[in-house]
Amino acid sequence: MAKQEEYVQKEIENLGKRIRAVRKELGYGNLDSFAYENDIHRAQFGRYEQGEDMRFSSLLKVLKAMDMSLADFFSEGFSK
């Protein structure tokens, strides 16, 4: 795998880890309840948390549900 592809894959995995961490910080023990309460398809949300690639608009929807800005979200857990 090329260095650029490795970087992209690592950061997508970090994105999933960060989404999971924030969900738990918000008091949601499982992804099902968070997805249901915020009108996000449960299976799709699960894929986001597992580090699968996602559209930017989907990330914005998740962050809106988390009441979090892009700056706050990306302030932890990513390469600088």
PLY file of the C-alpha trace (Angstrom):
ply
format ascii 1.0
element vertex 80
property float x
property float y
property float z
element edge 79
property int vertex1
property int vertex2
end_header
0.00 0.00 0.00
1.34 3.42 -0.92
2.25 5.84 1.83
-0.57 8.22 0.89
-3.15 5.40 0.96
-1.88 4.27 4.39
-2.25 7.82 5.69
-5.81 8.10 4.37
-6.82 4.73 5.79
-5.33 5.55 9.21
-7.17 8.87 9.39
-10.48 7.29 8.34
-10.00 4.77 11.16
-9.26 7.68 13.52
-12.48 9.32 12.34
-14.44 6.23 13.40
-12.68 6.07 16.76
-13.40 9.75 17.38
-17.09 9.37 16.47
-17.36 6.41 18.87
-15.55 8.27 21.66
-17.76 11.35 21.36
-20.92 9.22 21.30
-19.83 7.57 24.54
-18.91 10.95 26.07
-22.47 12.03 25.32
-23.73 9.13 27.43
-24.84 6.76 24.69
-23.68 3.29 25.64
-24.53 1.82 22.28
-24.72 3.19 18.79
-28.28 2.02 18.22
-29.84 4.47 20.65
-27.75 7.38 19.37
-28.59 6.60 15.74
-32.29 6.14 16.49
-32.64 9.33 18.53
-30.85 11.37 15.86
-32.54 9.89 12.78
-29.36 8.32 11.42
-29.55 4.87 9.84
-28.21 2.47 12.48
-26.24 0.23 10.12
-24.66 3.19 8.38
-23.71 4.81 11.69
-22.14 1.52 12.73
-20.01 1.56 9.60
-18.86 5.11 10.40
-17.74 4.00 13.85
-15.91 1.03 12.34
-13.80 3.38 10.26
-15.39 3.01 6.86
-15.17 5.94 4.50
-18.01 8.43 4.67
-19.22 11.45 2.76
-18.53 14.88 4.17
-22.26 15.62 4.32
-22.73 12.50 6.46
-20.02 13.67 8.84
-21.75 17.05 9.12
-25.05 15.33 9.97
-23.36 13.26 12.69
-21.62 16.32 14.15
-24.89 18.29 14.13
-26.49 15.45 16.10
-23.56 15.61 18.52
-23.90 19.41 18.75
-20.23 19.69 17.85
-18.30 21.91 15.45
-15.78 20.60 12.95
-13.01 22.39 14.84
-13.95 20.75 18.13
-14.32 17.33 16.55
-10.94 17.42 14.83
-9.14 18.91 17.84
-8.41 15.41 19.17
-7.31 12.10 17.72
-5.87 13.10 14.37
-2.40 13.67 12.91
-1.15 17.23 12.86
0 1
1 2
2 3
3 4
4 5
5 6
6 7
7 8
8 9
9 10
10 11
11 12
12 13
13 14
14 15
15 16
16 17
17 18
18 19
19 20
20 21
21 22
22 23
23 24
24 25
25 26
26 27
27 28
28 29
29 30
30 31
31 32
32 33
33 34
34 35
35 36
36 37
37 38
38 39
39 40
40 41
41 42
42 43
43 44
44 45
45 46
46 47
47 48
48 49
49 50
50 51
51 52
52 53
53 54
54 55
55 56
56 57
57 58
58 59
59 60
60 61
61 62
62 63
63 64
64 65
65 66
66 67
67 68
68 69
69 70
70 71
71 72
72 73
73 74
74 75
75 76
76 77
77 78
78 79
